[in-house]
Amino acid sequence: MKDSNKRFNYRVKRVRSKINGTHDKPRLSVYRGHKHIYAQIIDDSRGVTLASASTLSPELKGKLKINDTVEAAKSIGGLIAKKAVEKGVKKVVFDRRGYEYTGKIKALADAARESGLEF
């Protein structure tokens, strides 16, 4: 178990070292926990979180039956894109944080693209 954690942490560091959000193109970071899914739009040059959404957000908390499904990821992708467009952000850099681009991560990204974000 420890070896797999080391490999995952190495992959996270490797991916994160190449991705950096700026004022013009902030970073859309995704975290997938055991029970919940989180997404943030971060401006790394200023160190500020511009928008965030998760399965714990008040907009989604009562609407989702199960918090860690592909459907939940789609709703979070739509919500984060809506919040970003309200703040004037249309282009982002996608930070999948070392996760494979399948399942929940892909569903969140596709929903964000459909709702108006470009990456």
C-alpha positions as semicolon CSV with decimal commas, in nm:
position;residue;x (nm);y (nm);z (nm)
1;M;0,000;0,000;0,000
2;K;0,280;0,242;0,079
3;D;0,446;0,185;-0,260
4;S;0,127;0,270;-0,448
5;N;0,087;0,590;-0,243
6;K;0,444;0,688;-0,327
7;R;0,382;0,633;-0,697
8;F;0,057;0,833;-0,688
9;N;0,220;1,120;-0,497
10;Y;0,507;1,124;-0,746
11;R;0,259;1,140;-1,033
12;V;0,070;1,425;-0,862
13;K;0,392;1,624;-0,818
14;R;0,501;1,558;-1,176
15;V;0,169;1,670;-1,324
16;R;0,138;1,970;-1,092
17;S;0,490;2,096;-1,171
18;K;0,391;2,146;-1,535
19;I;0,053;2,314;-1,473
20;N;0,032;2,669;-1,348
21;G;-0,267;2,903;-1,345
22;T;-0,230;3,269;-1,437
23;H;-0,460;3,568;-1,416
24;D;-0,569;3,519;-1,778
25;K;-0,597;3,140;-1,758
26;P;-0,656;3,014;-1,402
27;R;-0,626;2,648;-1,302
28;L;-0,930;2,420;-1,260
29;S;-0,821;2,174;-0,993
30;V;-1,020;1,858;-0,919
31;Y;-1,002;1,645;-0,604
32;R;-1,181;1,314;-0,579
33;G;-1,231;1,186;-0,226
34;H;-1,401;0,870;-0,107
35;K;-1,734;1,038;-0,036
36;H;-1,723;1,371;-0,219
37;I;-1,587;1,546;-0,529
38;Y;-1,438;1,896;-0,518
39;A;-1,342;2,148;-0,788
40;Q;-1,170;2,487;-0,755
41;I;-1,064;2,757;-0,996
42;I;-0,734;2,900;-0,870
43;D;-0,523;3,196;-0,980
44;D;-0,173;3,079;-0,883
45;S;-0,003;3,410;-0,960
46;R;-0,203;3,582;-0,684
47;G;-0,270;3,272;-0,473
48;V;-0,648;3,323;-0,479
49;T;-0,935;3,081;-0,523
50;L;-1,180;3,240;-0,765
51;A;-1,461;2,983;-0,747
52;S;-1,526;2,648;-0,587
53;A;-1,790;2,376;-0,602
54;S;-1,834;2,039;-0,440
55;T;-2,097;1,787;-0,347
56;L;-2,115;1,974;-0,015
57;S;-2,212;2,303;-0,184
58;P;-2,548;2,440;-0,072
59;E;-2,670;2,446;-0,434
60;L;-2,624;2,069;-0,471
61;K;-2,641;1,928;-0,120
62;G;-3,006;1,821;-0,118
63;K;-3,036;1,739;-0,489
64;L;-2,784;1,453;-0,509
65;K;-2,876;1,106;-0,388
66;I;-2,519;0,971;-0,388
67;N;-2,226;1,213;-0,370
68;D;-1,949;1,019;-0,546
69;T;-2,104;0,920;-0,879
70;V;-2,055;1,029;-1,238
71;E;-2,386;1,220;-1,220
72;A;-2,258;1,414;-0,919
73;A;-1,939;1,497;-1,111
74;K;-2,146;1,626;-1,404
75;S;-2,346;1,854;-1,177
76;I;-2,028;1,986;-1,013
77;G;-1,875;2,054;-1,356
78;G;-2,179;2,254;-1,458
79;L;-2,185;2,445;-1,129
80;I;-1,815;2,537;-1,135
81;A;-1,844;2,653;-1,496
82;K;-2,147;2,866;-1,409
83;K;-1,963;3,027;-1,118
84;A;-1,653;3,087;-1,331
85;V;-1,847;3,253;-1,612
86;E;-2,015;3,480;-1,354
87;K;-1,666;3,586;-1,239
88;G;-1,558;3,652;-1,599
89;V;-1,338;3,343;-1,643
90;K;-1,386;3,159;-1,972
91;K;-1,049;2,988;-2,030
92;V;-0,886;2,761;-1,773
93;V;-0,605;2,506;-1,745
94;F;-0,735;2,165;-1,636
95;D;-0,548;2,010;-1,343
96;R;-0,663;1,652;-1,301
97;R;-0,416;1,611;-1,014
98;G;-0,272;1,281;-1,131
99;Y;-0,607;1,106;-1,170
100;E;-0,672;0,918;-1,491
101;Y;-0,894;1,102;-1,739
102;T;-1,185;0,858;-1,716
103;G;-1,509;0,828;-1,526
104;K;-1,581;1,109;-1,281
105;I;-1,291;1,329;-1,393
106;K;-1,394;1,310;-1,757
107;A;-1,761;1,370;-1,671
108;L;-1,671;1,681;-1,470
109;A;-1,453;1,816;-1,751
110;D;-1,714;1,749;-2,020
111;A;-1,989;1,916;-1,816
112;A;-1,766;2,220;-1,756
113;R;-1,697;2,245;-2,130
114;E;-2,067;2,221;-2,213
115;S;-2,143;2,497;-1,964
116;G;-1,902;2,744;-2,120
117;L;-1,544;2,684;-2,003
118;E;-1,263;2,636;-2,254
119;F;-0,958;2,420;-2,183
